[in-house]
Amino acid sequence: MWNPLARLSGVLWLEITGVFFGLFALSASVGAWRLRGEWHGSPVNPAGHTHLLMTIAVALLFAYFCATSFLRARRRSRQT
């Protein structure tokens, strides 16, 4: 009786964390979209280019965490 409940709670936890990572990735992607004009650095704001690249890196990192969390949940739900 304990094993199915433990598996279900583990899968649910991975899916919930995947959703939160997805929300963070979406938020960082929106931030990167707003900063897309900073791709070409200007003498007025040389740090804008770096800020854009860091925002893209954060978005990619959280998208990776989101995808792997859902993949781990799927793998755990199929275990016997």
N, C-alpha and C positions, 0 to 999 in steps of 0.2 A: 504494500500500500504506500510505503514511503517513497519508493523509487519513482513512480509516475508523477507524484506531487513535486518531488525535488526537480525532476526534469522539466515539468511545466513551469515552475517558478524560475528556473534558470533560463529557459527560453524566453519567458516574458521579460525578465530583467535585461537580457541582451537586446531584445526588440525595443524596449523603452530607452535604453542608452543609445541605440542606433538612431532613434527618432531625435533625441536631443543633439547628438552629433550632427545629424542632418540639418537641424535648425541652425546650429552654429555655422555649418558650412554655407548654408543659404545666406545667413546674415553677412558672413565675410565676403561672399560672392557679390552681394549687393554693394558692399563697401568698395570692393575692387572695381565694380562697374562705375561707381561714382568717381573714382580716382583715375579712370582710364585716360583722361586728358593729361595726366602727369607722366605718361610714358616717355615723352621727350622732356628731359630735364631742362629747366630754365635757370638763368642766373638769379632770378628772384627767389625761387624755391627749389634748391638742388636736392633737398631731402624728399621731395614729392615722389621721385622715381623709386627711391628705396622704400618708401612707405607703400607704394603700389605693389612692389615685388613681395614685400612681407605680407601684405594682405592676401595676395594670390597664394602664397605658400601656406598661410593659415587655412584658407579655404580648401586647398588640396589636401592638407593634413586631416582636417575634420571630415572631408568627403571620404577619405581612405578609412578612417575610423568607423564611419557610418556603414560603409559597404562591408567591411570585415565583421562588424558586429552582427549584421543581418546574415552574413554567410555562416558565422559561428552558430547563430541561433538555428538556422536551417539544418546544419550538420548535427547539432545536439538533439533536435526534435526527431531526426531519423535514426538515432541510435537505438539499438534494441537492448 
